[in-house]
Amino acid sequence: MKYTVQIVGVGGQGVLLASMVLGTAAMRSGYKVAMSEVHGMAQRGGSVISTLRFGDDVISPLESTGGADLIIGFEPVETCRNISLGNRGTFILMNLDPVYPSMVTAGFEEYPDIRQLVDSVRSLTDNIMTLDATKTAVSAGKAVAANAVMIGAAAGVKGFPLKKELLREVMLDVVPEKSRDLNSKAFEMGYDMMS
Protein backbone atom coordinates (compact mmCIF):
# COMPACT_ATOMS: atom_id res chain seq x y z
CA MET A 1 0.00 0.00 0.00
CA LYS A 2 1.15 3.51 -0.86
CA TYR A 3 -0.80 6.71 -0.24
CA THR A 4 0.05 10.25 -1.33
CA VAL A 5 -1.38 13.44 0.15
CA GLN A 6 -0.71 16.85 -1.39
CA ILE A 7 -1.47 19.73 0.98
CA VAL A 8 -1.61 23.15 -0.67
CA GLY A 9 -2.28 26.66 0.57
CA VAL A 10 -0.50 29.88 1.47
CA GLY A 11 1.85 30.84 4.26
CA GLY A 12 0.24 31.12 7.66
CA GLN A 13 -2.61 28.69 7.06
CA GLY A 14 -1.06 25.73 8.85
CA VAL A 15 -0.13 23.61 5.82
CA LEU A 16 3.18 22.53 7.34
CA LEU A 17 1.57 21.76 10.71
CA ALA A 18 -1.05 19.62 8.96
CA SER A 19 1.62 17.70 7.04
CA MET A 20 3.57 17.14 10.28
CA VAL A 21 0.44 15.80 12.00
CA LEU A 22 -0.41 13.45 9.12
CA GLY A 23 3.22 12.31 8.75
CA THR A 24 3.63 11.61 12.47
CA ALA A 25 0.34 9.70 12.54
CA ALA A 26 1.50 7.63 9.56
CA MET A 27 4.78 6.80 11.33
CA ARG A 28 2.91 5.82 14.51
CA SER A 29 0.77 3.54 12.32
CA GLY A 30 3.91 1.69 11.26
CA TYR A 31 4.20 3.06 7.73
CA LYS A 32 7.34 4.29 6.04
CA VAL A 33 6.97 8.04 5.52
CA ALA A 34 8.56 10.55 3.15
CA MET A 35 7.75 14.27 3.04
CA SER A 36 8.71 17.20 0.86
CA GLU A 37 7.84 20.89 1.27
CA VAL A 38 8.01 23.93 -0.97
CA HIS A 39 7.49 27.17 0.90
CA GLY A 40 9.70 29.90 -0.54
CA MET A 41 7.86 33.17 0.15
CA ALA A 42 5.35 31.54 2.46
CA GLN A 43 5.80 34.06 5.28
CA ARG A 44 4.46 36.73 2.94
CA GLY A 45 1.39 34.80 1.91
CA GLY A 46 3.12 32.87 -0.86
CA SER A 47 2.31 29.37 -2.06
CA VAL A 48 3.01 26.39 0.17
CA ILE A 49 2.95 22.80 -1.05
CA SER A 50 3.65 19.80 1.14
CA THR A 51 3.83 16.29 -0.26
CA LEU A 52 3.34 13.40 2.15
CA ARG A 53 3.80 9.83 0.99
CA PHE A 54 3.39 6.86 3.27
CA GLY A 55 2.98 3.13 2.97
CA ASP A 56 4.83 -0.15 3.05
CA ASP A 57 7.52 0.67 0.50
CA VAL A 58 7.93 4.44 0.19
CA ILE A 59 11.36 5.75 -0.74
CA SER A 60 11.02 9.11 -2.47
CA PRO A 61 9.19 12.10 -0.98
CA LEU A 62 8.18 13.22 -4.48
CA GLU A 63 5.15 12.06 -6.42
CA SER A 64 4.61 12.20 -10.16
CA THR A 65 2.09 14.65 -11.58
CA GLY A 66 -1.37 13.16 -11.23
CA GLY A 67 -0.32 10.69 -8.54
CA ALA A 68 -2.05 12.13 -5.46
CA ASP A 69 -4.68 10.07 -3.66
CA LEU A 70 -5.83 13.13 -1.68
CA ILE A 71 -5.40 16.87 -2.20
CA ILE A 72 -6.11 19.04 0.82
CA GLY A 73 -6.58 22.59 -0.42
CA PHE A 74 -6.44 25.19 2.32
CA GLU A 75 -7.05 28.03 -0.18
CA PRO A 76 -9.31 27.98 -3.30
CA VAL A 77 -6.92 29.43 -5.89
CA GLU A 78 -4.05 27.29 -4.62
CA THR A 79 -6.29 24.23 -4.90
CA CYS A 80 -6.99 25.06 -8.55
CA ARG A 81 -3.37 25.95 -9.26
CA ASN A 82 -2.29 22.50 -8.04
CA ILE A 83 -5.10 20.38 -9.46
CA SER A 84 -2.64 18.67 -11.83
CA LEU A 85 -1.20 16.89 -8.79
CA GLY A 86 -4.30 14.68 -8.85
CA ASN A 87 -6.34 12.68 -11.33
CA ARG A 88 -10.01 11.76 -11.80
CA GLY A 89 -9.82 9.35 -8.86
CA THR A 90 -8.15 11.80 -6.47
CA PHE A 91 -10.30 13.02 -3.59
CA ILE A 92 -10.12 16.78 -3.05
CA LEU A 93 -10.90 18.68 0.14
CA MET A 94 -11.25 22.37 -0.77
CA ASN A 95 -11.53 25.16 1.78
CA LEU A 96 -13.68 27.93 0.30
CA ASP A 97 -12.20 30.77 2.35
CA PRO A 98 -9.88 32.87 0.17
CA VAL A 99 -6.64 34.51 1.27
CA TYR A 100 -6.43 37.66 -0.81
CA PRO A 101 -3.03 38.54 -2.29
CA SER A 102 -1.77 42.09 -1.70
CA MET A 103 -2.61 43.14 -5.28
CA VAL A 104 -6.25 42.15 -4.66
CA THR A 105 -6.48 43.88 -1.29
CA ALA A 106 -4.93 47.02 -2.84
CA GLY A 107 -7.62 46.97 -5.54
CA PHE A 108 -5.32 46.39 -8.53
CA GLU A 109 -6.58 42.87 -9.31
CA GLU A 110 -9.72 40.83 -8.70
CA TYR A 111 -9.93 37.52 -6.93
CA PRO A 112 -11.64 34.85 -9.07
CA ASP A 113 -15.25 33.92 -8.33
CA ILE A 114 -15.30 31.03 -5.82
CA ARG A 115 -18.10 29.22 -7.70
CA GLN A 116 -16.02 29.27 -10.88
CA LEU A 117 -13.04 27.86 -9.00
CA VAL A 118 -15.17 25.02 -7.62
CA ASP A 119 -16.66 24.38 -11.06
CA SER A 120 -13.19 24.17 -12.60
CA VAL A 121 -12.22 21.50 -10.06
CA ARG A 122 -15.52 19.64 -10.58
CA SER A 123 -14.83 19.55 -14.33
CA LEU A 124 -11.85 17.33 -13.53
CA THR A 125 -13.30 15.14 -10.77
CA ASP A 126 -16.53 14.54 -8.91
CA ASN A 127 -14.51 13.51 -5.83
CA ILE A 128 -14.57 16.94 -4.22
CA MET A 129 -15.79 18.15 -0.84
CA THR A 130 -15.96 21.88 -0.30
CA LEU A 131 -15.69 23.19 3.25
CA ASP A 132 -16.03 26.55 4.93
CA ALA A 133 -13.17 25.58 7.23
CA THR A 134 -12.48 29.08 8.48
CA LYS A 135 -16.13 29.80 9.25
CA THR A 136 -16.34 26.43 11.01
CA ALA A 137 -13.21 27.23 13.02
CA VAL A 138 -14.70 30.58 14.05
CA SER A 139 -17.80 28.77 15.33
CA ALA A 140 -15.47 26.44 17.26
CA GLY A 141 -13.79 29.46 18.86
CA LYS A 142 -11.11 30.99 16.58
CA ALA A 143 -10.30 31.18 12.86
CA VAL A 144 -6.76 29.94 13.52
CA ALA A 145 -8.17 26.42 14.03
CA ALA A 146 -9.14 26.09 10.35
CA ASN A 147 -6.25 23.67 9.81
CA ALA A 148 -7.70 21.45 12.58
CA VAL A 149 -11.01 21.47 10.67
CA MET A 150 -9.17 20.36 7.53
CA ILE A 151 -7.27 17.61 9.37
CA GLY A 152 -10.55 16.36 10.86
CA ALA A 153 -12.14 16.37 7.40
CA ALA A 154 -9.19 14.38 6.02
CA ALA A 155 -9.81 11.77 8.72
CA GLY A 156 -13.35 11.40 7.36
CA VAL A 157 -12.36 10.85 3.71
CA LYS A 158 -13.54 7.44 2.53
CA GLY A 159 -10.62 5.05 2.35
CA PHE A 160 -8.17 7.33 4.19
CA PRO A 161 -5.78 4.86 5.82
CA LEU A 162 -5.03 6.73 9.07
CA LYS A 163 -7.37 6.33 12.02
CA LYS A 164 -9.35 9.34 13.24
CA GLU A 165 -8.40 8.97 16.91
CA LEU A 166 -4.69 8.71 16.10
CA LEU A 167 -4.82 11.87 13.96
CA ARG A 168 -6.62 13.71 16.74
CA GLU A 169 -4.12 12.47 19.34
CA VAL A 170 -1.10 13.53 17.27
CA MET A 171 -2.63 16.93 16.52
CA LEU A 172 -3.25 17.55 20.22
CA ASP A 173 0.37 16.55 20.98
CA VAL A 174 1.62 19.18 18.52
CA VAL A 175 -0.55 22.22 19.30
CA PRO A 176 0.07 24.39 22.40
CA GLU A 177 -1.69 23.15 25.53
CA LYS A 178 -3.87 26.28 25.76
CA SER A 179 -5.23 25.57 22.25
CA ARG A 180 -6.06 21.90 22.68
CA ASP A 181 -9.76 22.28 23.47
CA LEU A 182 -10.26 24.63 20.51
CA ASN A 183 -8.38 22.36 18.10
CA SER A 184 -10.13 19.23 19.37
CA LYS A 185 -13.54 20.83 18.82
CA ALA A 186 -12.53 22.11 15.35
CA PHE A 187 -11.17 18.67 14.41
CA GLU A 188 -14.45 16.98 15.37
CA MET A 189 -16.45 19.58 13.43
CA GLY A 190 -14.34 18.92 10.33
CA TYR A 191 -14.77 15.18 10.72
CA ASP A 192 -18.54 15.53 11.13
CA MET A 193 -18.76 17.53 7.88
CA MET A 194 -17.65 14.40 6.01
CA SER A 195 -20.48 12.18 7.27
Backbone torsions as a table, in degrees:
resi	resn	phi	psi	omega
1	MET	NA	134.2	171.3
2	LYS	-133.3	143.1	-179.6
3	TYR	-140.5	133.0	-178.5
4	THR	-120.4	128.9	176.3
5	VAL	-117.4	129.0	172.4
6	GLN	-108.7	122.5	178.7
7	ILE	-112.1	122.9	-175.3
8	VAL	-127.3	149.2	178.7
9	GLY	176.3	-153.6	176.7
10	VAL	-125.4	163.5	-178.6
11	GLY	-55.0	135.8	177.6
12	GLY	95.7	-5.0	-178.2
13	GLN	-89.8	-10.3	179.8
14	GLY	94.8	20.6	179.2
15	VAL	-60.4	-46.7	-177.0
16	LEU	-69.1	-35.6	175.4
17	LEU	-62.9	-44.5	179.3
18	ALA	-61.1	-42.6	-179.8
19	SER	-66.5	-35.8	177.6
20	MET	-65.5	-41.8	178.7
21	VAL	-62.7	-49.2	-179.3
22	LEU	-64.0	-41.9	-179.8
23	GLY	-64.8	-42.4	178.8
24	THR	-65.1	-41.4	177.9
25	ALA	-63.1	-39.0	178.1
26	ALA	-64.1	-41.5	177.7
27	MET	-63.5	-43.1	179.8
28	ARG	-66.4	-20.4	176.8
29	SER	-84.1	-3.6	177.3
30	GLY	93.8	7.5	179.4
31	TYR	-85.7	153.9	166.6
32	LYS	-76.3	141.2	-174.0
33	VAL	-131.3	138.2	173.3
34	ALA	-136.2	135.8	-178.3
35	MET	-131.5	151.6	175.6
36	SER	-142.6	141.9	-179.2
37	GLU	-131.6	144.4	171.9
38	VAL	-127.8	113.7	-177.3
39	HIS	-148.5	55.9	-177.2
40	GLY	-53.2	-72.9	-177.0
41	MET	-99.5	30.2	-172.0
42	ALA	-59.0	-34.8	-178.2
43	GLN	-64.4	-18.8	-179.9
44	ARG	-104.6	22.2	178.6
45	GLY	86.5	15.0	-179.7
46	GLY	-78.4	172.3	-178.0
47	SER	-63.3	142.4	174.7
48	VAL	-131.8	130.0	175.9
49	ILE	-130.3	129.5	175.6
50	SER	-125.0	127.0	177.2
51	THR	-105.0	128.6	177.8
52	LEU	-124.7	122.2	176.4
53	ARG	-122.0	133.4	177.9
54	PHE	-145.7	155.8	179.8
55	GLY	160.2	-160.6	-175.8
56	ASP	-80.9	-28.6	-174.2
57	ASP	-141.6	60.6	-179.5
58	VAL	-99.5	129.3	179.9
59	ILE	-116.2	-54.6	-175.5
60	SER	-89.9	142.5	175.6
61	PRO	-80.8	-5.9	-177.7
62	LEU	-99.4	147.9	179.3
63	GLU	-122.6	145.5	178.7
64	SER	-69.0	156.4	176.5
65	THR	-55.5	132.5	179.2
66	GLY	84.9	5.4	-174.1
67	GLY	-96.5	0.0	-176.4
68	ALA	-72.0	139.7	171.7
69	ASP	-86.4	-31.0	-178.1
70	LEU	-143.9	132.7	170.7
71	ILE	-114.8	124.2	176.0
72	ILE	-106.6	107.6	-177.4
73	GLY	-100.3	108.7	-179.7
74	PHE	-77.3	-16.9	-176.4
75	GLU	-140.9	136.1	-172.4
76	PRO	-59.6	-48.6	-179.2
77	VAL	-64.8	-40.4	178.7
78	GLU	-64.6	-34.2	175.8
79	THR	-61.6	-47.9	179.4
80	CYS	-64.7	-41.4	-178.5
81	ARG	-61.0	-29.4	-175.0
82	ASN	-109.5	17.5	-177.2
83	ILE	-62.2	-25.4	-180.0
84	SER	-67.5	-11.2	176.9
85	LEU	-70.5	-18.1	-179.1
86	GLY	-111.5	-171.6	178.9
87	ASN	-142.8	-174.3	-177.1
88	ARG	-61.5	-23.9	179.8
89	GLY	-92.4	-7.4	-179.3
90	THR	-69.5	136.5	174.3
91	PHE	-90.3	136.7	-177.2
92	ILE	-122.6	124.4	170.2
93	LEU	-100.1	123.1	-175.1
94	MET	-126.4	112.8	173.6
95	ASN	-73.4	132.8	-176.5
96	LEU	-90.5	-0.6	-177.9
97	ASP	-86.3	114.8	-178.0
98	PRO	-78.3	151.1	167.5
99	VAL	-110.9	112.2	-173.7
100	TYR	-78.6	127.5	174.5
101	PRO	-65.5	160.1	-177.0
102	SER	-58.0	-34.8	179.9
103	MET	-66.8	-29.7	176.7
104	VAL	-75.7	-46.1	-179.1
105	THR	-65.8	-28.1	177.6
106	ALA	-80.2	-9.2	177.3
107	GLY	89.0	8.8	-179.2
108	PHE	-85.8	-23.6	-179.9
109	GLU	-135.9	164.8	177.2
110	GLU	-111.8	142.6	175.3
111	TYR	-79.4	138.6	179.8
112	PRO	-60.4	153.7	176.8
113	ASP	-65.5	129.0	-176.7
114	ILE	-59.1	-41.0	-179.6
115	ARG	-61.8	-38.0	178.3
116	GLN	-67.3	-36.2	177.1
117	LEU	-64.2	-44.3	178.3
118	VAL	-63.5	-43.4	179.2
119	ASP	-61.2	-37.1	179.8
120	SER	-66.8	-35.4	176.2
121	VAL	-70.7	-43.0	-180.0
122	ARG	-62.6	-26.5	178.5
123	SER	-68.4	-18.5	179.7
124	LEU	-100.0	-29.4	-179.8
125	THR	-157.7	146.1	173.6
126	ASP	-87.8	-7.2	-177.1
127	ASN	-85.2	62.8	-178.5
128	ILE	-128.8	139.7	173.6
129	MET	-125.9	119.5	177.7
130	THR	-95.0	140.4	-177.1
131	LEU	-132.8	143.2	167.3
132	ASP	-94.6	71.5	-172.5
133	ALA	-63.8	-38.1	-178.4
134	THR	-69.6	-43.4	177.8
135	LYS	-62.0	-40.2	178.0
136	THR	-64.3	-42.0	178.8
137	ALA	-63.5	-38.7	177.5
138	VAL	-61.5	-42.1	179.3
139	SER	-68.8	-23.2	174.8
140	ALA	-78.5	-22.5	178.9
141	GLY	150.6	-39.2	-179.3
142	LYS	-157.0	144.5	-179.4
143	ALA	-61.1	-27.6	-176.9
144	VAL	-61.9	-16.8	-179.4
145	ALA	-86.8	11.7	-180.0
146	ALA	-59.2	-34.3	179.0
147	ASN	-67.2	-31.7	175.7
148	ALA	-66.7	-36.2	175.4
149	VAL	-61.1	-45.1	-178.6
150	MET	-66.8	-38.2	177.3
151	ILE	-65.3	-42.8	177.2
152	GLY	-61.3	-41.3	178.1
153	ALA	-63.7	-40.2	178.3
154	ALA	-59.7	-38.2	178.9
155	ALA	-62.3	-25.6	-178.6
156	GLY	-92.6	-0.4	178.8
157	VAL	-68.6	130.7	-179.8
158	LYS	-57.3	127.5	178.1
159	GLY	84.1	0.1	178.9
160	PHE	-66.4	125.8	-168.8
161	PRO	-78.9	-5.8	-179.5
162	LEU	-99.6	138.0	-175.8
163	LYS	-73.4	142.2	-178.7
164	LYS	-55.0	-49.8	-174.8
165	GLU	-64.8	-34.7	177.7
166	LEU	-67.4	-44.2	177.9
167	LEU	-58.8	-45.4	-180.0
168	ARG	-62.0	-44.3	180.0
169	GLU	-61.1	-46.8	-179.9
170	VAL	-63.9	-43.7	179.3
171	MET	-58.5	-44.1	-178.6
172	LEU	-69.8	-25.0	174.0
173	ASP	-69.8	-30.5	-172.5
174	VAL	-88.2	-36.9	-175.9
175	VAL	-77.9	155.6	177.4
176	PRO	-59.0	148.1	-176.3
177	GLU	-55.6	-39.6	-177.9
178	LYS	-66.9	-16.5	-178.4
179	SER	-102.3	1.7	-173.2
180	ARG	-63.8	-44.4	-179.7
181	ASP	-61.8	-45.1	178.2
182	LEU	-58.9	-49.7	-177.7
183	ASN	-67.7	-35.5	177.2
184	SER	-63.5	-45.0	178.9
185	LYS	-63.9	-43.9	179.7
186	ALA	-64.0	-40.3	177.6
187	PHE	-58.3	-49.3	-179.2
188	GLU	-62.9	-38.7	178.4
189	MET	-63.8	-40.6	176.6
190	GLY	-64.2	-42.8	178.2
191	TYR	-61.9	-43.8	-178.9
192	ASP	-64.1	-28.2	178.9
193	MET	-65.3	-21.5	-176.6
194	MET	-88.0	-9.0	-178.1
195	SER	-95.5	NA	NA
